């Protein structure tokens, strides 16, 4: 996952807190309380953590589809 190292707006360091945030949210805790416990109080920093997506999981299906299509084309050419 590519989480920004610093907040784009204020420059606070946020990347070191991302793993703790993800683990606590996945265990069922309230995201707002988790951000408060990690000391992230500015709304710009909270936005950075709340809106980060694991983009690789969204890209992999397209990559696999392209690979399958390339194999189909190669088999048709042979």
SEFIZA-3560 file (N, C-alpha, C; in Angstrom, 3 decimals):
REM SEFIZA-3560
<numar><xx>0.835</xx><yy>-1.160</yy><zz>0.000</zz><atom>N</atom></numar>
<numar><xx>0.000</xx><yy>0.000</yy><zz>0.000</zz><atom>CA</atom></numar>
<numar><xx>0.882</xx><yy>1.226</yy><zz>0.000</zz><atom>C</atom></numar>
<numar><xx>0.493</xx><yy>2.195</yy><zz>-0.723</zz><atom>N</atom></numar>
<numar><xx>1.243</xx><yy>3.440</yy><zz>-0.800</zz><atom>CA</atom></numar>
<numar><xx>0.500</xx><yy>4.518</yy><zz>-0.024</zz><atom>C</atom></numar>
<numar><xx>0.819</xx><yy>4.611</yy><zz>1.235</zz><atom>N</atom></numar>
<numar><xx>0.240</xx><yy>5.660</yy><zz>2.070</zz><atom>CA</atom></numar>
<numar><xx>1.195</xx><yy>6.843</yy><zz>2.038</zz><atom>C</atom></numar>
<numar><xx>0.689</xx><yy>8.045</yy><zz>1.901</zz><atom>N</atom></numar>
<numar><xx>1.584</xx><yy>9.203</yy><zz>1.915</zz><atom>CA</atom></numar>
<numar><xx>2.337</xx><yy>9.292</yy><zz>3.245</zz><atom>C</atom></numar>
<numar><xx>3.590</xx><yy>9.653</yy><zz>3.184</zz><atom>N</atom></numar>
<numar><xx>4.401</xx><yy>9.754</yy><zz>4.393</zz><atom>CA</atom></numar>
<numar><xx>3.934</xx><yy>10.917</yy><zz>5.253</zz><atom>C</atom></numar>
<numar><xx>3.620</xx><yy>12.023</yy><zz>4.611</zz><atom>N</atom></numar>
<numar><xx>3.177</xx><yy>13.210</yy><zz>5.337</zz><atom>CA</atom></numar>
<numar><xx>1.836</xx><yy>13.674</yy><zz>4.796</zz><atom>C</atom></numar>
<numar><xx>1.112</xx><yy>14.392</yy><zz>5.632</zz><atom>N</atom></numar>
<numar><xx>-0.153</xx><yy>14.998</yy><zz>5.224</zz><atom>CA</atom></numar>
<numar><xx>0.131</xx><yy>16.026</yy><zz>4.134</zz><atom>C</atom></numar>
<numar><xx>-0.646</xx><yy>16.013</yy><zz>3.087</zz><atom>N</atom></numar>
<numar><xx>-0.437</xx><yy>16.942</yy><zz>1.978</zz><atom>CA</atom></numar>
<numar><xx>-0.661</xx><yy>18.394</yy><zz>2.395</zz><atom>C</atom></numar>
<numar><xx>-1.522</xx><yy>18.624</yy><zz>3.364</zz><atom>N</atom></numar>
<numar><xx>-1.884</xx><yy>19.981</yy><zz>3.742</zz><atom>CA</atom></numar>
<numar><xx>-0.952</xx><yy>20.583</yy><zz>4.789</zz><atom>C</atom></numar>
<numar><xx>-0.769</xx><yy>19.865</yy><zz>5.913</zz><atom>N</atom></numar>
<numar><xx>-0.015</xx><yy>20.454</yy><zz>7.024</zz><atom>CA</atom></numar>
<numar><xx>1.389</xx><yy>19.892</yy><zz>7.183</zz><atom>C</atom></numar>
<numar><xx>1.685</xx><yy>18.762</yy><zz>6.573</zz><atom>N</atom></numar>
<numar><xx>3.023</xx><yy>18.196</yy><zz>6.646</zz><atom>CA</atom></numar>
<numar><xx>3.264</xx><yy>17.288</yy><zz>7.841</zz><atom>C</atom></numar>
<numar><xx>2.237</xx><yy>16.986</yy><zz>8.620</zz><atom>N</atom></numar>
<numar><xx>2.403</xx><yy>16.066</yy><zz>9.746</zz><atom>CA</atom></numar>
<numar><xx>2.765</xx><yy>14.677</yy><zz>9.252</zz><atom>C</atom></numar>
<numar><xx>3.576</xx><yy>13.970</yy><zz>10.021</zz><atom>N</atom></numar>
<numar><xx>3.948</xx><yy>12.596</yy><zz>9.699</zz><atom>CA</atom></numar>
<numar><xx>2.766</xx><yy>11.680</yy><zz>10.010</zz><atom>C</atom></numar>
<numar><xx>2.274</xx><yy>10.933</yy><zz>9.011</zz><atom>N</atom></numar>
<numar><xx>1.111</xx><yy>10.073</yy><zz>9.235</zz><atom>CA</atom></numar>
<numar><xx>1.350</xx><yy>8.616</yy><zz>8.841</zz><atom>C</atom></numar>
<numar><xx>2.378</xx><yy>8.337</yy><zz>8.055</zz><atom>N</atom></numar>
<numar><xx>2.586</xx><yy>6.986</yy><zz>7.550</zz><atom>CA</atom></numar>
<numar><xx>2.895</xx><yy>5.994</yy><zz>8.670</zz><atom>C</atom></numar>
<numar><xx>3.540</xx><yy>6.447</yy><zz>9.737</zz><atom>N</atom></numar>
<numar><xx>3.888</xx><yy>5.544</yy><zz>10.824</zz><atom>CA</atom></numar>
<numar><xx>2.668</xx><yy>5.109</yy><zz>11.641</zz><atom>C</atom></numar>
<numar><xx>1.579</xx><yy>5.798</yy><zz>11.501</zz><atom>N</atom></numar>
<numar><xx>0.373</xx><yy>5.482</yy><zz>12.258</zz><atom>CA</atom></numar>
<numar><xx>-0.624</xx><yy>4.641</yy><zz>11.461</zz><atom>C</atom></numar>
<numar><xx>-0.368</xx><yy>4.457</yy><zz>10.174</zz><atom>N</atom></numar>
<numar><xx>-1.346</xx><yy>3.791</yy><zz>9.319</zz><atom>CA</atom></numar>
<numar><xx>-1.572</xx><yy>2.325</yy><zz>9.703</zz><atom>C</atom></numar>
<numar><xx>-0.507</xx><yy>1.583</yy><zz>9.995</zz><atom>N</atom></numar>
<numar><xx>-0.672</xx><yy>0.167</yy><zz>10.344</zz><atom>CA</atom></numar>
<numar><xx>-1.481</xx><yy>-0.005</yy><zz>11.621</zz><atom>C</atom></numar>
<numar><xx>-1.190</xx><yy>0.818</yy><zz>12.632</zz><atom>N</atom></numar>
<numar><xx>-1.965</xx><yy>0.753</yy><zz>13.872</zz><atom>CA</atom></numar>
<numar><xx>-3.432</xx><yy>1.072</yy><zz>13.603</zz><atom>C</atom></numar>
<numar><xx>-3.657</xx><yy>2.094</yy><zz>12.788</zz><atom>N</atom></numar>
<numar><xx>-5.030</xx><yy>2.487</yy><zz>12.448</zz><atom>CA</atom></numar>
<numar><xx>-5.773</xx><yy>1.333</yy><zz>11.764</zz><atom>C</atom></numar>
<numar><xx>-5.157</xx><yy>0.737</yy><zz>10.755</zz><atom>N</atom></numar>
<numar><xx>-5.798</xx><yy>-0.358</yy><zz>10.019</zz><atom>CA</atom></numar>
<numar><xx>-6.094</xx><yy>-1.541</yy><zz>10.927</zz><atom>C</atom></numar>
<numar><xx>-5.135</xx><yy>-1.927</yy><zz>11.769</zz><atom>N</atom></numar>
<numar><xx>-5.330</xx><yy>-3.074</yy><zz>12.654</zz><atom>CA</atom></numar>
<numar><xx>-6.477</xx><yy>-2.845</yy><zz>13.635</zz><atom>C</atom></numar>
<numar><xx>-6.534</xx><yy>-1.653</yy><zz>14.210</zz><atom>N</atom></numar>
<numar><xx>-7.595</xx><yy>-1.373</yy><zz>15.184</zz><atom>CA</atom></numar>
<numar><xx>-8.965</xx><yy>-1.285</yy><zz>14.531</zz><atom>C</atom></numar>
<numar><xx>-9.046</xx><yy>-0.707</yy><zz>13.334</zz><atom>N</atom></numar>
<numar><xx>-10.333</xx><yy>-0.603</yy><zz>12.639</zz><atom>CA</atom></numar>
<numar><xx>-10.806</xx><yy>-1.980</yy><zz>12.195</zz><atom>C</atom></numar>
<numar><xx>-9.885</xx><yy>-2.804</yy><zz>11.725</zz><atom>N</atom></numar>
<numar><xx>-10.270</xx><yy>-4.165</yy><zz>11.313</zz><atom>CA</atom></numar>
<numar><xx>-10.723</xx><yy>-5.006</yy><zz>12.491</zz><atom>C</atom></numar>
<numar><xx>-10.226</xx><yy>-4.702</yy><zz>13.687</zz><atom>N</atom></numar>
<numar><xx>-10.653</xx><yy>-5.455</yy><zz>14.867</zz><atom>CA</atom></numar>
<numar><xx>-12.020</xx><yy>-5.001</yy><zz>15.379</zz><atom>C</atom></numar>
<numar><xx>-12.567</xx><yy>-3.930</yy><zz>14.781</zz><atom>N</atom></numar>
<numar><xx>-13.925</xx><yy>-3.523</yy><zz>15.100</zz><atom>CA</atom></numar>
<numar><xx>-14.063</xx><yy>-2.226</yy><zz>15.860</zz><atom>C</atom></numar>
<numar><xx>-12.968</xx><yy>-1.537</yy><zz>16.097</zz><atom>N</atom></numar>
<numar><xx>-13.057</xx><yy>-0.272</yy><zz>16.829</zz><atom>CA</atom></numar>
<numar><xx>-13.587</xx><yy>0.837</yy><zz>15.919</zz><atom>C</atom></numar>
<numar><xx>-14.134</xx><yy>1.862</yy><zz>16.549</zz><atom>N</atom></numar>
<numar><xx>-14.670</xx><yy>3.019</yy><zz>15.835</zz><atom>CA</atom></numar>
<numar><xx>-13.513</xx><yy>3.838</yy><zz>15.257</zz><atom>C</atom></numar>
<numar><xx>-13.521</xx><yy>4.122</yy><zz>13.946</zz><atom>N</atom></numar>
<numar><xx>-12.420</xx><yy>4.874</yy><zz>13.336</zz><atom>CA</atom></numar>
<numar><xx>-12.160</xx><yy>6.232</yy><zz>13.980</zz><atom>C</atom></numar>
<numar><xx>-13.200</xx><yy>6.931</yy><zz>14.396</zz><atom>N</atom></numar>
<numar><xx>-13.004</xx><yy>8.243</yy><zz>15.015</zz><atom>CA</atom></numar>
<numar><xx>-12.255</xx><yy>8.116</yy><zz>16.339</zz><atom>C</atom></numar>
<numar><xx>-12.598</xx><yy>7.111</yy><zz>17.124</zz><atom>N</atom></numar>
<numar><xx>-11.910</xx><yy>6.912</yy><zz>18.396</zz><atom>CA</atom></numar>
<numar><xx>-10.471</xx><yy>6.462</yy><zz>18.184</zz><atom>C</atom></numar>
<numar><xx>-10.245</xx><yy>5.659</yy><zz>17.168</zz><atom>N</atom></numar>
<numar><xx>-8.887</xx><yy>5.207</yy><zz>16.862</zz><atom>CA</atom></numar>
<numar><xx>-8.021</xx><yy>6.392</yy><zz>16.476</zz><atom>C</atom></numar>
<numar><xx>-8.530</xx><yy>7.268</yy><zz>15.620</zz><atom>N</atom></numar>
<numar><xx>-7.761</xx><yy>8.447</yy><zz>15.217</zz><atom>CA</atom></numar>
<numar><xx>-7.471</xx><yy>9.337</yy><zz>16.418</zz><atom>C</atom></numar>
<numar><xx>-8.432</xx><yy>9.474</yy><zz>17.322</zz><atom>N</atom></numar>
<numar><xx>-8.205</xx><yy>10.265</yy><zz>18.534</zz><atom>CA</atom></numar>
<numar><xx>-7.119</xx><yy>9.638</yy><zz>19.402</zz><atom>C</atom></numar>
<numar><xx>-7.150</xx><yy>8.305</yy><zz>19.535</zz><atom>N</atom></numar>
<numar><xx>-6.158</xx><yy>7.634</yy><zz>20.380</zz><atom>CA</atom></numar>
<numar><xx>-4.757</xx><yy>7.697</yy><zz>19.775</zz><atom>C</atom></numar>
<numar><xx>-4.666</xx><yy>7.786</yy><zz>18.463</zz><atom>N</atom></numar>
<numar><xx>-3.359</xx><yy>7.900</yy><zz>17.799</zz><atom>CA</atom></numar>
<numar><xx>-2.838</xx><yy>9.331</yy><zz>17.797</zz><atom>C</atom></numar>
<numar><xx>-3.643</xx><yy>10.274</yy><zz>18.259</zz><atom>N</atom></numar>
<numar><xx>-3.219</xx><yy>11.662</yy><zz>18.344</zz><atom>CA</atom></numar>
<numar><xx>-3.386</xx><yy>12.429</yy><zz>17.046</zz><atom>C</atom></numar>
<numar><xx>-4.249</xx><yy>11.944</yy><zz>16.176</zz><atom>N</atom></numar>
<numar><xx>-4.507</xx><yy>12.628</yy><zz>14.905</zz><atom>CA</atom></numar>
<numar><xx>-5.765</xx><yy>13.456</yy><zz>15.080</zz><atom>C</atom></numar>
<numar><xx>-5.581</xx><yy>14.760</yy><zz>15.298</zz><atom>N</atom></numar>
<numar><xx>-6.729</xx><yy>15.613</yy><zz>15.605</zz><atom>CA</atom></numar>
<numar><xx>-7.090</xx><yy>16.552</yy><zz>14.460</zz><atom>C</atom></numar>
<numar><xx>-6.151</xx><yy>16.855</yy><zz>13.589</zz><atom>N</atom></numar>
<numar><xx>-6.451</xx><yy>17.769</yy><zz>12.487</zz><atom>CA</atom></numar>
<numar><xx>-7.282</xx><yy>17.047</yy><zz>11.424</zz><atom>C</atom></numar>
<numar><xx>-8.252</xx><yy>17.736</yy><zz>10.882</zz><atom>N</atom></numar>
<numar><xx>-9.134</xx><yy>17.106</yy><zz>9.898</zz><atom>CA</atom></numar>
<numar><xx>-8.401</xx><yy>16.764</yy><zz>8.610</zz><atom>C</atom></numar>
<numar><xx>-7.348</xx><yy>17.507</yy><zz>8.278</zz><atom>N</atom></numar>
<numar><xx>-6.615</xx><yy>17.195</yy><zz>7.049</zz><atom>CA</atom></numar>
<numar><xx>-5.863</xx><yy>15.874</yy><zz>7.195</zz><atom>C</atom></numar>
<numar><xx>-5.287</xx><yy>15.633</yy><zz>8.361</zz><atom>N</atom></numar>
<numar><xx>-4.571</xx><yy>14.381</yy><zz>8.603</zz><atom>CA</atom></numar>
<numar><xx>-5.545</xx><yy>13.208</yy><zz>8.693</zz><atom>C</atom></numar>
<numar><xx>-6.684</xx><yy>13.443</yy><zz>9.315</zz><atom>N</atom></numar>
<numar><xx>-7.700</xx><yy>12.393</yy><zz>9.417</zz><atom>CA</atom></numar>
<numar><xx>-8.181</xx><yy>12.002</yy><zz>8.024</zz><atom>C</atom></numar>
<numar><xx>-8.334</xx><yy>12.992</yy><zz>7.161</zz><atom>N</atom></numar>
<numar><xx>-8.756</xx><yy>12.738</yy><zz>5.790</zz><atom>CA</atom></numar>
<numar><xx>-7.752</xx><yy>11.843</yy><zz>5.069</zz><atom>C</atom></numar>
<numar><xx>-6.460</xx><yy>12.083</yy><zz>5.314</zz><atom>N</atom></numar>
<numar><xx>-5.424</xx><yy>11.304</yy><zz>4.647</zz><atom>CA</atom></numar>
<numar><xx>-5.538</xx><yy>9.823</yy><zz>4.991</zz><atom>C</atom></numar>
<numar><xx>-5.808</xx><yy>9.512</yy><zz>6.238</zz><atom>N</atom></numar>
<numar><xx>-5.916</xx><yy>8.114</yy><zz>6.648</zz><atom>CA</atom></numar>
<numar><xx>-7.255</xx><yy>7.502</yy><zz>6.253</zz><atom>C</atom></numar>
<numar><xx>-8.319</xx><yy>8.286</yy><zz>6.351</zz><atom>N</atom></numar>
<numar><xx>-9.648</xx><yy>7.751</yy><zz>6.055</zz><atom>CA</atom></numar>
<numar><xx>-9.852</xx><yy>7.473</yy><zz>4.570</zz><atom>C</atom></numar>
<numar><xx>-9.191</xx><yy>8.233</yy><zz>3.716</zz><atom>N</atom></numar>
<numar><xx>-9.452</xx><yy>8.109</yy><zz>2.281</zz><atom>CA</atom></numar>
<numar><xx>-8.400</xx><yy>7.307</yy><zz>1.534</zz><atom>C</atom></numar>
<numar><xx>-7.422</xx><yy>6.748</yy><zz>2.238</zz><atom>N</atom></numar>
<numar><xx>-6.406</xx><yy>5.938</yy><zz>1.567</zz><atom>CA</atom></numar>
<numar><xx>-6.990</xx><yy>4.582</yy><zz>1.193</zz><atom>C</atom></numar>
<numar><xx>-6.768</xx><yy>4.180</yy><zz>-0.034</zz><atom>N</atom></numar>
<numar><xx>-7.277</xx><yy>2.903</yy><zz>-0.528</zz><atom>CA</atom></numar>
<numar><xx>-6.129</xx><yy>1.983</yy><zz>-0.897</zz><atom>C</atom></numar>
<numar><xx>-6.370</xx><yy>0.703</yy><zz>-0.780</zz><atom>N</atom></numar>
<numar><xx>-5.386</xx><yy>-0.265</yy><zz>-1.236</zz><atom>CA</atom></numar>
<numar><xx>-5.608</xx><yy>-0.457</yy><zz>-2.733</zz><atom>C</atom></numar>
<numar><xx>-4.948</xx><yy>0.358</yy><zz>-3.518</zz><atom>N</atom></numar>
<numar><xx>-5.195</xx><yy>0.392</yy><zz>-4.949</zz><atom>CA</atom></numar>
<numar><xx>-4.714</xx><yy>-0.854</yy><zz>-5.670</zz><atom>C</atom></numar>
<numar><xx>-3.730</xx><yy>-1.535</yy><zz>-5.136</zz><atom>N</atom></numar>
<numar><xx>-3.218</xx><yy>-2.720</yy><zz>-5.828</zz><atom>CA</atom></numar>
<numar><xx>-4.308</xx><yy>-3.783</yy><zz>-5.949</zz><atom>C</atom></numar>
<numar><xx>-5.185</xx><yy>-3.885</yy><zz>-4.954</zz><atom>N</atom></numar>
<numar><xx>-6.263</xx><yy>-4.860</yy><zz>-5.008</zz><atom>CA</atom></numar>
<numar><xx>-7.278</xx><yy>-4.514</yy><zz>-6.093</zz><atom>C</atom></numar>
<numar><xx>-7.370</xx><yy>-3.258</yy><zz>-6.455</zz><atom>N</atom></numar>
<numar><xx>-8.273</xx><yy>-2.840</yy><zz>-7.515</zz><atom>CA</atom></numar>
<numar><xx>-7.628</xx><yy>-3.010</yy><zz>-8.889</zz><atom>C</atom></numar>
<numar><xx>-6.325</xx><yy>-2.974</yy><zz>-8.965</zz><atom>N</atom></numar>
<numar><xx>-5.613</xx><yy>-3.053</yy><zz>-10.238</zz><atom>CA</atom></numar>
<numar><xx>-5.385</xx><yy>-4.488</yy><zz>-10.682</zz><atom>C</atom></numar>
<numar><xx>-5.182</xx><yy>-5.397</yy><zz>-9.753</zz><atom>N</atom></numar>
<numar><xx>-4.848</xx><yy>-6.782</yy><zz>-10.079</zz><atom>CA</atom></numar>
<numar><xx>-5.851</xx><yy>-7.432</yy><zz>-11.038</zz><atom>C</atom></numar>
<numar><xx>-7.173</xx><yy>-7.296</yy><zz>-10.864</zz><atom>N</atom></numar>
<numar><xx>-8.093</xx><yy>-7.938</yy><zz>-11.812</zz><atom>CA</atom></numar>
<numar><xx>-7.892</xx><yy>-7.474</yy><zz>-13.262</zz><atom>C</atom></numar>
<numar><xx>-7.577</xx><yy>-6.205</yy><zz>-13.459</zz><atom>N</atom></numar>
<numar><xx>-7.345</xx><yy>-5.706</yy><zz>-14.809</zz><atom>CA</atom></numar>
<numar><xx>-6.065</xx><yy>-6.284</yy><zz>-15.391</zz><atom>C</atom></numar>
<numar><xx>-5.034</xx><yy>-6.387</yy><zz>-14.579</zz><atom>N</atom></numar>
<numar><xx>-3.771</xx><yy>-6.958</yy><zz>-15.022</zz><atom>CA</atom></numar>
<numar><xx>-3.969</xx><yy>-8.420</yy><zz>-15.416</zz><atom>C</atom></numar>
<numar><xx>-4.711</xx><yy>-9.162</yy><zz>-14.587</zz><atom>N</atom></numar>
<numar><xx>-4.961</xx><yy>-10.574</yy><zz>-14.888</zz><atom>CA</atom></numar>
<numar><xx>-5.782</xx><yy>-10.728</yy><zz>-16.159</zz><atom>C</atom></numar>
<numar><xx>-6.750</xx><yy>-9.854</yy><zz>-16.377</zz><atom>N</atom></numar>
<numar><xx>-7.560</xx><yy>-9.913</yy><zz>-17.590</zz><atom>CA</atom></numar>
<numar><xx>-6.707</xx><yy>-9.643</yy><zz>-18.830</zz><atom>C</atom></numar>
<numar><xx>-5.801</xx><yy>-8.701</yy><zz>-18.734</zz><atom>N</atom></numar>
<numar><xx>-4.907</xx><yy>-8.402</yy><zz>-19.866</zz><atom>CA</atom></numar>
<numar><xx>-4.006</xx><yy>-9.593</yy><zz>-20.152</zz><atom>C</atom></numar>
<numar><xx>-3.500</xx><yy>-10.220</yy><zz>-19.112</zz><atom>N</atom></numar>
<numar><xx>-2.638</xx><yy>-11.389</yy><zz>-19.299</zz><atom>CA</atom></numar>
<numar><xx>-3.403</xx><yy>-12.540</yy><zz>-19.963</zz><atom>C</atom></numar>
<numar><xx>-4.645</xx><yy>-12.776</yy><zz>-19.532</zz><atom>N</atom></numar>
<numar><xx>-5.461</xx><yy>-13.839</yy><zz>-20.151</zz><atom>CA</atom></numar>
<numar><xx>-5.718</xx><yy>-13.533</yy><zz>-21.619</zz><atom>C</atom></numar>
<numar><xx>-6.024</xx><yy>-12.285</yy><zz>-21.915</zz><atom>N</atom></numar>
<numar><xx>-6.294</xx><yy>-11.889</yy><zz>-23.300</zz><atom>CA</atom></numar>
<numar><xx>-5.048</xx><yy>-12.053</yy><zz>-24.159</zz><atom>C</atom></numar>
<numar><xx>-3.890</xx><yy>-11.690</yy><zz>-23.637</zz><atom>N</atom></numar>
<numar><xx>-2.648</xx><yy>-11.876</yy><zz>-24.384</zz><atom>CA</atom></numar>
<numar><xx>-2.387</xx><yy>-13.348</yy><zz>-24.664</zz><atom>C</atom></numar>
<numar><xx>-2.668</xx><yy>-14.214</yy><zz>-23.713</zz><atom>N</atom></numar>
<numar><xx>-2.492</xx><yy>-15.647</yy><zz>-23.917</zz><atom>CA</atom></numar>
<numar><xx>-3.460</xx><yy>-16.170</yy><zz>-24.977</zz><atom>C</atom></numar>
<numar><xx>-4.699</xx><yy>-15.675</yy><zz>-24.964</zz><atom>N</atom></numar>
<numar><xx>-5.677</xx><yy>-16.092</yy><zz>-25.970</zz><atom>CA</atom></numar>
<numar><xx>-5.234</xx><yy>-15.672</yy><zz>-27.361</zz><atom>C</atom></numar>
<numar><xx>-4.743</xx><yy>-14.465</yy><zz>-27.492</zz><atom>N</atom></numar>
<numar><xx>-4.278</xx><yy>-13.973</yy><zz>-28.794</zz><atom>CA</atom></numar>
<numar><xx>-3.082</xx><yy>-14.770</yy><zz>-29.270</zz><atom>C</atom></numar>
<numar><xx>-2.153</xx><yy>-15.056</yy><zz>-28.369</zz><atom>N</atom></numar>
<numar><xx>-0.982</xx><yy>-15.852</yy><zz>-28.747</zz><atom>CA</atom></numar>
<numar><xx>-1.379</xx><yy>-17.255</yy><zz>-29.191</zz><atom>C</atom></numar>
<numar><xx>-2.345</xx><yy>-17.877</yy><zz>-28.512</zz><atom>N</atom></numar>
<numar><xx>-2.773</xx><yy>-19.212</yy><zz>-28.890</zz><atom>CA</atom></numar>
<numar><xx>-3.515</xx><yy>-19.200</yy><zz>-30.231</zz><atom>C</atom></numar>
<numar><xx>-4.231</xx><yy>-18.122</yy><zz>-30.536</zz><atom>N</atom></numar>
<numar><xx>-4.916</xx><yy>-18.021</yy><zz>-31.823</zz><atom>CA</atom></numar>
<numar><xx>-3.917</xx><yy>-17.810</yy><zz>-32.965</zz><atom>C</atom></numar>
<numar><xx>-2.843</xx><yy>-17.129</yy><zz>-32.694</zz><atom>N</atom></numar>
<numar><xx>-1.827</xx><yy>-16.890</yy><zz>-33.716</zz><atom>CA</atom></numar>
<numar><xx>-1.004</xx><yy>-18.125</yy><zz>-34.025</zz><atom>C</atom></numar>
<numar><xx>-0.904</xx><yy>-19.023</yy><zz>-33.085</zz><atom>N</atom></numar>
<numar><xx>-0.091</xx><yy>-20.235</yy><zz>-33.286</zz><atom>CA</atom></numar>
<numar><xx>-0.843</xx><yy>-21.271</yy><zz>-34.000</zz><atom>C</atom></numar>
//
